[in-house]
Amino acid sequence: MKRMLVFFSITILVYGCSYPTSGVRVIDDRPSIVIQNAPIGSFLLVDGLNMGKAGLYDGRERALLLEPGTHQIEVMSQGNVIHSERVFLGEGELKTLKVH
């Protein structure tokens, strides 16, 4: 009986104590772009790679994260390039591109 009491006391002490916790925060400092006024159904190409519908990156819900450096940005609609721009993006920069 004493052993059970000792066992339960130790169990309660061990589970009652909180262990130290640690957390790691990673800050994403990559540059990003926002595409404004993109026609419905248009697609975004970055350095020749299709990133999906240009309207997804309107800045309201999301922006497209890129690596720092120079990028060729194109917006295509119905098979034609309707906007083309070469941009340099530095760390942490948010660049807004307006399609005319």
Backbone as numpy.savetxt, mean C-alpha at the origin, in Angstrom:
# Nx Ny Nz CAx CAy CAz Cx Cy Cz
-3.47 -33.84 48.39 -4.28 -32.65 48.39 -3.42 -31.38 48.39
-2.34 -31.44 49.20 -1.44 -30.29 49.24 -0.79 -30.07 47.88
-0.45 -31.18 47.23 0.20 -31.07 45.92 -0.74 -30.41 44.91
-2.01 -30.79 44.95 -2.98 -30.17 44.03 -3.13 -28.69 44.31
-3.17 -28.34 45.58 -3.30 -26.94 45.96 -2.07 -26.14 45.49
-0.88 -26.70 45.67 0.34 -26.05 45.21 0.32 -25.93 43.68
-0.09 -27.00 43.01 -0.15 -26.99 41.55 -1.10 -25.91 41.05
-2.29 -25.83 41.62 -3.26 -24.81 41.21 -2.77 -23.40 41.54
-2.09 -23.23 42.65 -1.57 -21.92 43.02 -0.51 -21.46 42.01
0.39 -22.38 41.67 1.42 -22.04 40.70 0.80 -21.75 39.33
-0.18 -22.56 38.93 -0.85 -22.35 37.65 -1.52 -20.99 37.59
-2.19 -20.61 38.65 -2.87 -19.31 38.70 -1.85 -18.18 38.64
-0.73 -18.32 39.35 0.30 -17.29 39.33 0.92 -17.14 37.94
1.18 -18.27 37.27 1.80 -18.23 35.95 0.86 -17.61 34.93
-0.38 -18.04 34.92 -1.33 -17.51 33.94 -1.84 -16.12 34.30
-1.74 -15.75 35.56 -2.18 -14.43 35.98 -1.20 -13.33 35.64
0.05 -13.70 35.47 1.08 -12.71 35.11 1.06 -12.48 33.61
1.17 -11.26 33.25 1.22 -10.98 31.82 2.68 -10.93 31.38
2.92 -11.50 30.23 4.26 -11.50 29.68 4.48 -10.21 28.92
5.71 -9.77 28.87 5.97 -8.54 28.10 5.69 -8.77 26.62
5.15 -7.76 26.00 4.87 -7.86 24.57 5.71 -6.82 23.84
5.99 -7.12 22.62 6.72 -6.15 21.81 6.06 -6.11 20.44
6.17 -5.00 19.80 5.60 -4.84 18.47 6.61 -4.16 17.56
6.47 -4.43 16.31 7.34 -3.83 15.32 6.48 -3.06 14.34
6.80 -1.80 14.15 6.09 -0.99 13.17 7.01 -0.73 12.00
6.52 -1.04 10.85 7.29 -0.80 9.63 6.64 0.36 8.88
7.42 1.37 8.63 6.91 2.53 7.91 7.24 2.36 6.44
6.20 2.40 5.61 6.39 2.25 4.17 6.57 3.64 3.58
7.79 3.95 3.21 8.12 5.29 2.72 8.25 5.32 1.19
7.64 4.32 0.53 7.71 4.31 -0.94 6.84 5.42 -1.51
7.25 5.97 -2.64 6.43 7.00 -3.28 5.18 6.38 -3.88
4.18 7.22 -4.14 2.93 6.72 -4.72 2.40 7.73 -5.73
1.53 7.22 -6.61 0.89 8.09 -7.60 -0.62 7.95 -7.49
-1.29 9.01 -7.87 -2.75 9.07 -7.92 -3.11 9.54 -9.33
-4.11 8.90 -9.93 -4.56 9.26 -11.27 -5.94 9.91 -11.15
-6.06 11.15 -11.58 -7.35 11.85 -11.53 -7.91 12.02 -12.93
-9.22 12.03 -13.03 -9.97 12.24 -14.27 -9.76 11.13 -15.31
-9.44 9.93 -14.86 -9.26 8.82 -15.80 -10.63 8.36 -16.28
-10.81 8.19 -17.58 -12.10 7.72 -18.10 -12.44 6.31 -17.57
-13.72 6.05 -17.46 -14.16 4.72 -17.03 -13.67 3.70 -18.05
-13.10 2.62 -17.54 -12.61 1.56 -18.41 -11.18 1.73 -18.89
-10.53 2.83 -18.50 -9.14 3.04 -18.92 -8.20 2.23 -18.01
-7.02 1.93 -18.54 -6.05 1.13 -17.81 -4.78 1.93 -17.57
-4.12 1.62 -16.47 -2.88 2.28 -16.10 -1.70 1.36 -16.38
-0.71 1.90 -17.09 0.53 1.17 -17.35 1.68 1.93 -16.71
2.51 1.20 -15.98 3.70 1.78 -15.37 4.90 1.01 -15.91
5.75 1.71 -16.60 6.93 1.09 -17.22 6.54 -0.10 -18.11
5.41 0.03 -18.80 4.93 -1.00 -19.71 4.15 -2.13 -19.06
4.01 -2.11 -17.74 3.28 -3.16 -17.04 1.87 -2.69 -16.69
0.87 -3.50 -16.98 -0.53 -3.16 -16.71 -0.79 -3.26 -15.22
-1.22 -2.15 -14.63 -1.52 -2.09 -13.20 -3.02 -2.21 -12.92
-3.83 -2.37 -13.96 -5.27 -2.49 -13.77 -5.99 -1.22 -14.16
-7.22 -1.12 -13.73 -8.04 0.04 -14.08 -7.48 1.30 -13.42
-7.33 2.34 -14.22 -6.76 3.60 -13.73 -7.64 4.24 -12.67
-8.93 4.04 -12.77 -9.86 4.63 -11.80 -9.71 4.10 -10.39
-9.06 2.95 -10.23 -8.85 2.40 -8.89 -7.88 3.25 -8.08
-7.02 3.99 -8.75 -5.98 4.78 -8.08 -6.32 6.26 -8.10
-7.55 6.59 -7.72 -8.00 7.98 -7.78 -7.65 8.78 -6.53
-7.04 8.15 -5.55 -6.64 8.85 -4.34 -7.68 8.84 -3.24
-8.91 8.51 -3.55 -9.94 8.46 -2.51 -9.78 7.23 -1.63
-9.59 6.10 -2.27 -9.44 4.86 -1.51 -8.01 4.34 -1.52
-7.32 4.57 -2.61 -5.95 4.08 -2.68 -5.12 4.84 -3.69
-3.82 4.69 -3.51 -2.83 5.21 -4.45 -1.92 4.04 -4.82
-1.23 4.16 -5.92 -0.34 3.08 -6.37 1.06 3.33 -5.82
1.54 2.38 -5.01 2.89 2.47 -4.46 3.90 2.00 -5.49
4.97 2.76 -5.64 6.03 2.42 -6.59 7.38 2.52 -5.89
8.39 2.05 -6.57 9.75 2.20 -6.06 10.26 3.59 -6.44
11.15 4.18 -5.63 11.71 5.48 -5.99 12.46 5.40 -7.32
12.40 6.48 -8.08 13.10 6.53 -9.35 12.22 7.09 -10.45
12.67 6.92 -11.68 11.95 7.43 -12.85 11.06 6.35 -13.41
9.83 6.72 -13.74 8.84 5.78 -14.27 8.10 6.40 -15.45
7.75 5.56 -16.42 6.91 5.97 -17.55 5.48 5.58 -17.20
4.61 6.58 -17.06 3.21 6.36 -16.69 2.35 6.60 -17.92
1.48 5.64 -18.24 0.57 5.79 -19.38 -0.84 5.36 -18.96
-1.81 6.08 -19.48 -3.21 5.71 -19.31 -3.75 5.38 -20.69
-4.32 4.18 -20.81 -4.84 3.73 -22.11 -6.35 3.55 -22.03
-7.01 3.96 -23.11 -8.45 3.79 -23.21 -8.76 3.34 -24.63
-9.49 2.26 -24.75 -9.89 1.69 -26.04 -8.69 1.46 -26.96
-7.59 1.00 -26.38 -6.40 0.67 -27.15 -5.51 1.84 -27.51
-5.86 3.03 -27.10 -5.07 4.22 -27.41 -4.49 4.82 -26.14
-3.28 5.34 -26.23 -2.67 6.04 -25.10 -3.28 7.43 -25.05
-3.96 7.74 -23.95 -4.60 9.05 -23.82 -3.82 9.98 -22.90
-2.88 9.41 -22.15 -2.00 10.23 -21.30 -0.69 9.49 -21.14
0.40 10.20 -21.33 1.73 9.62 -21.17 2.62 10.65 -20.48
3.31 10.20 -19.44 4.13 11.13 -18.68 5.28 10.37 -18.04
6.46 10.96 -18.10 7.62 10.38 -17.44 7.82 11.17 -16.14
7.85 10.46 -15.01 7.94 11.14 -13.72 9.09 10.57 -12.90
9.66 11.44 -12.08 10.65 11.00 -11.10 9.98 11.07 -9.74
10.09 9.97 -8.98 9.47 9.89 -7.67 10.53 9.68 -6.60
10.54 10.57 -5.62 11.46 10.44 -4.49 10.76 9.73 -3.34
11.52 9.35 -2.33 10.95 8.62 -1.19 9.86 9.44 -0.51
8.76 8.78 -0.21 7.66 9.40 0.52 6.83 10.38 -0.30
7.12 10.54 -1.56 6.42 11.51 -2.40 5.08 10.97 -2.90
4.07 11.82 -2.93 2.78 11.50 -3.54 2.60 12.40 -4.74
2.52 11.79 -5.92 2.40 12.56 -7.16 0.99 12.35 -7.72
0.32 13.44 -8.06 -1.01 13.38 -8.64 -0.90 13.69 -10.13
-1.37 12.77 -10.96 -1.35 12.96 -12.41 -2.79 13.16 -12.88
-3.00 14.22 -13.65 -4.35 14.53 -14.15 -4.44 14.18 -15.62
-5.41 13.35 -15.96 -5.65 12.96 -17.35 -6.54 14.04 -17.96
-6.14 14.59 -19.10 -6.91 15.67 -19.75 -7.79 15.10 -20.83
